[in-house]
Amino acid sequence: MIPAPGPAELRPALDRLHRLVACETPSYDPGALAAGLALMREELAADGLAVAPADPALAAAGAVRASYDRGGALTGPPILVLGHLDTVHPVGELGTNPWRIEGSRAFGPGILDMKGGIVLALEALRRAGPDLARPVEILITSDEEIGSPRSRGLIEARARGAACVLVPEPARDNGGLVVGRHAILRYALSASGRPAHAGRDPGQGVSAIHRLARAIVALESRSVTGASLSVGVIGGGRWVNCVPERAAAEMLCVAADAARRAEIQGIVAAEADERLTAELASERPLWRTGAGDRALYDAAQAAAALLGVAVSPEVSGGGSDGNFTGALGVPTLDGLGPRGAGLHAHDEHLDLASLGPRIAVMANLLVRVGGEEAVAAARTTSARPSHPLTSEPV
């Protein structure tokens, strides 16, 4: 059993976490992302991992890939660890939420989602390395927060060749691990109107903003448990003295199951007309818990029990790259990262007391799922019908 590291042993991990947080990496800033990915390559190489050279596929995906096989001694399909470096916070967020440690909490933009998870996974790999039975591959992407439009193909390709997938996204509030995720649909809404002088002839115009606003109220009012519709980005018009001809918005929808997904699609289709279009821009597929996913959870739970760490199997309303791999039928376990709070907010922080124990859980999991027998069992039982599990509200 690999024990949990104590506070003194975690100092190098916290130094790394500080470096990653200090390098701000918003999803929509190519320059900042390039700097973050360069730093990530340095961090992976410093741990002795073999960093894959830049190639067109990695460049197009905006990703860094590295592997650990103990100098070629480990063979077979790897354990794939998925992480993302991008955050929802713009450059300058450090001025609002600077890196700092206050008692048992460490603060900073993206520290929980998911730079803390990346650091946790690398520290777990370092501790598990001598006992691993198969290679480990690390894939770090830079577009997860915007739906993984560039990296989805690469993620799915690497997952198809993997024994299983581990995702150190933040733990659930209760410390639970994620064995399934709801479908996430992103819609692009576009409204049209007729321009006119807003001062002299407003009645001659037709406002696109007004049409879009009515649609937003109507769509969001249809949210129910298991099927939510939420507009998070909106824009329209160009001049205040013109009746706006164009307006647009982005809407995120979360569906707990296939029936709820169909319900959302019906709601959106019914709202569309000659002045409002709704295009499905991207989707994270529904990840239904399979027996292979549950086998990974059982291995993690057994390790956690020996370490005195409480975990539970959860189905999450939030999306991650685990949606893609779980939907493929590749055994996947998500939510392996640290605990904390303030996700996507100005007080995002990580619970330091959770870091050591959850490093140990993941380190022991890497060892437990590495053997041929364990992997074969997970792969052969990864047929989909699900187990009854706790589900978070959407």
GIWO-V323718 format. One record per helix or strand. SS is the DSSP state (@ for helix, = for strand). FROM is the first residue (numbers start at 0). TO is the last residue. If there is no record, write none. Layout:
((SS;FROM;TO) (SS;FROM;TO))
//
This chain:
((@;10;21) (=;25;25) (@;29;45) (=;49;50) (@;55;60) (=;63;67) (=;78;83) (=;86;86) (@;92;94) (=;99;101) (=;104;106) (@;110;130) (=;135;140) (@;143;145) (@;151;159) (=;163;166) (=;176;180) (=;182;191) (=;193;193) (=;196;196) (@;201;203) (=;205;205) (@;207;219) (=;223;223) (=;226;235) (=;241;241) (=;245;254) (@;257;270) (=;272;272) (=;275;283) (=;286;286) (@;290;306) (=;312;315) (@;321;327) (=;331;333) (=;339;340) (=;348;350) (@;351;367) (@;371;379) (=;389;390))
//
